[in-house]
Amino acid sequence: MQRMQVTGLELFYRNGYYNTSVDDVLKELSLSKGAFYYHFESKEDFFIQIIENLLVRKMYSQLIEPIEGHENTLDLITQCFEEALETAVHNEFDFGFVLSNFINEFNGKNETVMKHLNDILRIWEVNLVSAVQRGKFNGHIDRHVDSEGVAVYLMSSYIGVRTLMVETAPSARKYRFMSQLRQYFKSIEPKRASA
């Protein structure tokens, strides 16, 4: 099942859900339809299980767990984004941010799948809001900063740069993005009173 889901995710990521048939997955794995339908009710059921078993885990390990520590929140987020983007720089089969790609593909077409994808976005957002709140509490972020606003800004800028990194100069785009992110983070640090 794990191999089926990993292969399915790769095909859906590369070709899109609607451009990938169950037969494409079976051909890639040299499996029969019977083997597929023994485990999954439908292509949609297969995809939802991929979301729940692989996509959630991938998002958690790359973008959620790394910022859950109690060190300086801004340093944790910077390091997290740096590492996640570096992975994309070295991915020769980069088709963009997988979650964003699927949200774009399913939006307005499949409410059931969209609910699962939006749940991941909400978890990421709540985690970022919590991290910013923790940073405010620990004195690393100015207490007047809008935690929800920062979370939305970070998510949208990350999704945006991942999209831009697909075709053109991923390493240079990552470098420029990270430079601007560091500047932004300086702007939300507490203002130190000059002596």
N, C-alpha and C positions, 0 to 999 in steps of 0.2 A: 504493500500500500504506500509506504514511504517513497519508494522508487517511482511509482505511478504518479504520486502527487508532485514530486520534485520535477519530473519530466513534464507533467501537465503545466506547472507554473512556468517553466522555461519556455514552452511553446506559446502559452497565453501571453506571456510578457513580450516575446519576440514578434508574434503575429497578431496579437489581439484575440480576445475571447471569441468574437463573432467570426473571425477568419480561421479559427482552429476547430476542426471537427473531432468527434470522439475517434473516428477512424484515423486521423492524423496522430493522435496520442497512441493508439493501439499499434499503428505501424512503427512508430518510433521505439516502442517497447517490445515489439514482436509478441503481442498478446491477442487473445481472442475476445470477441464481444462478450462472450459468456463470463470470462474472467473479470471484465470491467463491470458488467451489470450485476455480478455477484456482490461486489463491494459498494456500488453506487447506483442510485435510482435513476439518475439522469446526468447530463452534462452539467446542469446547474448545481445539482447536489455535489458532484465532483468538485466544482469550482468553489462552492461554499466551504467544503471540507479543506480545500487548499488554503483558503483565507484563514480559517480557524486554526489549522495545524501548522502552516508554514509562514504565512504573511504576518500573523500576529506575533509569532516568535521572532521573526526577522526584525520587525519594527521594535519590539521590546529590547532585543539584544543590541541593536544599533543606535536607537534614538531615545529610548526611555531609561533603561537600566543605567547607562553611563552617567546620567545626571541626577541619580538618586542619592548620592553621597552628601556628607555634611560639610565638605570643603567649600571654597568660594564658588558659588553658583555660576558666576560668569566664566570662571576658568573651566568648570565642568562642561558647560554648554559649548565653549570654544573648542575644547579638546574633542568632545563628542562629534561636533560638526566637521572638524578637521579630519578625523579618522573616517567618518562616513563618506565624506567627499573624496578622500584619498582612495578609498575602495572603488569609487566610481571612475576616478582618473585611470585606474589600471584595469578596468573592465572593458575588454575589447568588444564585447557584445552589449554595449550600453544603449538601452532604448529609453532612458529617462527614469524618473522616480516611479517605481512599480505601483505604489499606492495611488499616486496622482494619475498615472496612465489608466488604471482601472476605473477610477472615479469618473474620469472624462469619458471613458467608453460606455459605462453603464448609466450615467446620469440621464434621467428621463426615459430610460428603456427598461429598467428592471429594479423595482422597489425592493424586492427581497435581497438581492445582492447589494444594492446601495446601502441598506440598513447595516449589513455586516462591515462594509468599507467605512461608512461614517462612524461606526462604533470605534474603529481603530483610530480615526482622526480625533474623536472625542477623548479617547484615552491619552493620546499624545498631547492634546491641548491641556487637559487637566493636569498631566504630569509637568508640563512646562509652567503652568500657572503656579502649581505647588512649589516648584523649584525657585521661581521668582519670589514668591512669598517668603520662602525660607531664606533667600538671599537678602531680602529686606529685613527680616527678623535678625539675621546674623550680622547686619551692618555692611554688607557688600554692595547693596543696591539702595539707592535713595528711597526713603520711605514713602515719597509722594508718587512714585512710579506706578502706572496702571498695569498691574500684573497680567490681566486678560489681554490688554493691548499689546504688551510685549510678546506674549505667547502667540497671538495671531500674526504679528509682524515676523517673528522667527519662523513660524511654520510656512507662511507664504513666501518669505525670502528663500528659505531652504528649497521648497518645491520649485520655485522659479529658477534658482541657479542650477538645480539638477536638470531641469528642462534645457537650459542654455548650454549645459556641458555636453549634451549628446553629440552634437555635430562638430562644434568648433572649439579648438584649443582648450580642452577640459582643464588642463593643469593651470593655464593662465587665468581662466575664469574662476577656478577655485581660489587661487592666490588673491585675486582682486576682491572676491567676495569676502574672504576671511579678513583681509585688511580693513574693509569697510565695517565688518561685524565688530572687530576690535575697537574701531572708532566709535561705533554706536554704543558699545558696552561702556566705554569711558564716559560717555554722556549721561549714562543712567547710574553711575556710581555716586555715592554721597559726596557732596561738595565739602571739601576740607577747609576749615577756617584758616586763613593765612595768619601767621604770627606777627 
